[in-house]
Amino acid sequence: MGQRGVTVWFTGLSGAGKTTISRAMEKELRVRGLNVEVLDGDMLRRNLTRGLGFTKADRDENIRRIAFVARLLTRNQVIVLVSAISPYRATRDEVRRVIGDFVEVYVNAPLEVCEQRDVKDLYKNARAGKIKCFTGIDDPYEPPLNPDVECRTDRESVQESMQKVMQKLELLGYVKPVGRS
């Protein structure tokens, strides 16, 4: 196959653009003929981690379970795109150590921008007290101190953000630059 596995972990607030960028990356990687899987936090909560709540312990367990799947895929030469809020720095650092081939992407957008993008009214309901332990409102989000890539989705297009991540993957040797075989 000639492909190296890697997990690209998109972290950021709800509505920052994690899933949007990962879906754009998925299309680009497939066009390049690479094996790729998207592990979306919302989809995984419905299927893999259904019984977990939103306490710190449950959030950490949710991330560890996602990391377990990502690690299996990565070691089998799949490029894994994880989009999950993953609010706690220590847990993300643990996941990096466990997976090994890991690129952390901080999808950074101000809280106000994320609230404006909120089509599911999650922020509105959290502010009204209908949703408890909501990241960014009454539960913390700990931004990465040294992400491998930072996407500023309030200032960049999806394409610009995606290209930043692709360039990092190329630089690290996980993806061959276009035009090289």
C-alpha positions as CSV (number, residue, x, y, z in Angstrom):
1,M,0.0,0.0,0.0
2,G,2.8,2.4,0.8
3,Q,0.7,4.6,3.1
4,R,1.7,5.5,6.6
5,G,-1.0,5.6,9.3
6,V,-1.6,8.7,11.3
7,T,-4.3,10.1,13.5
8,V,-5.2,13.8,12.9
9,W,-7.0,14.9,16.0
10,F,-9.2,18.0,15.5
11,T,-10.0,19.7,18.8
12,G,-12.0,22.8,19.6
13,L,-15.3,24.2,20.8
14,S,-18.6,23.0,19.4
15,G,-19.2,24.9,16.2
16,A,-15.5,25.7,15.6
17,G,-15.4,23.7,12.3
18,K,-13.8,20.4,13.3
19,T,-16.1,18.2,11.3
20,T,-16.2,20.6,8.4
21,I,-12.5,20.6,8.0
22,S,-12.2,16.9,8.6
23,R,-14.8,16.2,5.8
24,A,-12.9,18.4,3.4
25,M,-9.7,16.6,4.3
26,E,-11.4,13.3,3.8
27,K,-12.4,14.3,0.2
28,E,-8.9,15.5,-0.6
29,L,-7.2,12.3,0.8
30,R,-9.6,10.1,-1.1
31,V,-8.9,12.0,-4.3
32,R,-5.2,11.2,-3.7
33,G,-6.1,7.5,-3.4
34,L,-5.4,7.2,0.3
35,N,-7.3,5.1,2.9
36,V,-9.0,7.4,5.3
37,E,-11.6,7.1,8.1
38,V,-13.4,9.9,9.8
39,L,-14.3,9.4,13.5
40,D,-16.8,12.1,14.3
41,G,-17.5,12.8,18.0
42,D,-21.2,13.2,17.6
43,M,-21.6,10.0,15.5
44,L,-19.4,8.1,18.0
45,R,-21.5,9.3,21.0
46,R,-24.6,7.9,19.3
47,N,-22.9,4.5,18.5
48,L,-19.7,3.7,20.4
49,T,-20.0,5.6,23.7
50,R,-23.8,5.9,24.0
51,G,-23.9,5.3,27.8
52,L,-21.4,8.0,28.7
53,G,-22.5,11.4,30.1
54,F,-20.7,14.7,30.3
55,T,-18.9,14.5,33.6
56,K,-15.1,14.9,33.4
57,A,-14.7,11.2,34.0
58,D,-17.2,10.3,31.2
59,R,-15.6,12.8,28.8
60,D,-12.2,11.4,29.4
61,E,-13.5,7.8,28.9
62,N,-15.2,8.9,25.7
63,I,-11.9,10.3,24.3
64,R,-10.0,7.2,25.4
65,R,-12.5,4.9,23.5
66,I,-12.2,7.1,20.4
67,A,-8.4,6.9,20.8
68,F,-8.5,3.1,21.0
69,V,-10.3,2.9,17.7
70,A,-8.0,5.5,16.1
71,R,-4.9,3.6,17.3
72,L,-6.1,0.4,15.7
73,L,-6.8,2.1,12.4
74,T,-3.5,4.1,12.5
75,R,-1.4,1.0,13.1
76,N,-3.1,-0.5,10.0
77,Q,-1.9,2.3,7.8
78,V,-5.1,4.3,7.8
79,I,-5.2,8.1,8.0
80,V,-7.7,8.7,10.8
81,L,-9.5,12.1,11.1
82,V,-11.0,12.5,14.6
83,S,-13.2,15.5,15.2
84,A,-14.1,15.6,18.9
85,I,-14.2,18.5,21.3
86,S,-11.9,16.7,23.7
87,P,-11.8,19.6,26.1
88,Y,-9.1,18.4,28.5
89,R,-5.4,19.0,27.7
90,A,-4.1,16.1,29.8
91,T,-6.4,13.6,28.1
92,R,-5.3,14.8,24.6
93,D,-1.7,14.5,25.7
94,E,-2.4,10.9,26.9
95,V,-4.0,10.1,23.6
96,R,-1.0,11.5,21.7
97,R,1.3,9.1,23.7
98,V,-1.0,6.1,23.2
99,I,-1.4,6.6,19.4
100,G,2.1,7.7,18.6
101,D,1.6,8.8,15.0
102,F,-0.5,11.8,15.9
103,V,-1.1,15.3,14.7
104,E,-3.1,17.7,16.9
105,V,-5.1,20.4,15.1
106,Y,-6.6,23.2,17.2
107,V,-9.7,24.4,15.4
108,N,-9.8,27.8,17.0
109,A,-12.8,30.1,16.8
110,P,-14.0,32.6,19.4
111,L,-16.9,31.5,21.5
112,E,-19.1,34.2,20.0
113,V,-18.5,32.9,16.5
114,C,-19.3,29.3,17.6
115,E,-22.5,30.5,19.1
116,Q,-23.5,32.3,15.9
117,R,-22.8,29.0,13.9
118,D,-24.9,26.9,16.4
119,V,-27.7,25.4,14.2
120,K,-28.7,22.9,16.9
121,D,-29.2,25.6,19.5
122,L,-26.8,23.9,21.9
123,Y,-25.3,27.1,23.2
124,K,-28.7,28.7,23.5
125,N,-29.9,25.8,25.6
126,A,-26.8,25.7,27.7
127,R,-27.1,29.4,28.5
128,A,-30.7,28.8,29.4
129,G,-29.7,26.0,31.8
130,K,-31.3,23.3,29.7
131,I,-28.0,21.6,29.0
132,K,-25.5,21.2,31.9
133,C,-21.7,20.8,31.7
134,F,-21.6,22.3,28.2
135,T,-18.0,23.0,27.0
136,G,-17.3,26.7,26.8
137,I,-20.3,27.7,28.9
138,D,-20.3,25.9,32.3
139,D,-17.5,23.4,31.6
140,P,-14.0,24.3,30.6
141,Y,-12.2,24.0,27.3
142,E,-8.4,23.8,27.7
143,P,-6.8,24.9,24.4
144,P,-3.7,23.1,23.3
145,L,-0.5,24.8,24.3
146,N,1.5,23.7,21.3
147,P,-0.8,22.3,18.6
148,D,0.8,20.9,15.5
149,V,-1.5,23.0,13.5
150,E,-3.9,25.9,14.4
151,C,-6.8,26.7,12.2
152,R,-8.4,30.1,12.8
153,T,-11.8,29.4,11.3
154,D,-13.1,32.9,12.0
155,R,-10.4,34.2,9.7
156,E,-9.7,31.3,7.3
157,S,-11.8,29.5,4.7
158,V,-12.4,25.8,5.1
159,Q,-10.0,25.3,2.1
160,E,-7.3,27.4,3.8
161,S,-7.6,25.5,7.0
162,M,-7.6,22.2,5.2
163,Q,-4.5,23.2,3.2
164,K,-2.6,24.0,6.5
165,V,-3.3,20.5,7.8
166,M,-2.4,18.9,4.5
167,Q,0.9,20.8,4.4
168,K,1.7,19.6,7.9
169,L,1.0,16.0,6.9
170,E,3.2,16.4,3.8
171,L,6.0,17.9,5.9
172,L,5.9,15.1,8.4
173,G,5.9,12.5,5.6
174,Y,2.4,11.0,6.2
175,V,1.2,12.3,2.8
176,K,3.1,12.7,-0.4
177,P,2.9,16.2,-1.9
178,V,0.8,16.4,-5.0
179,G,2.8,15.7,-8.1
180,R,5.2,13.3,-6.3
181,S,4.9,9.5,-6.2
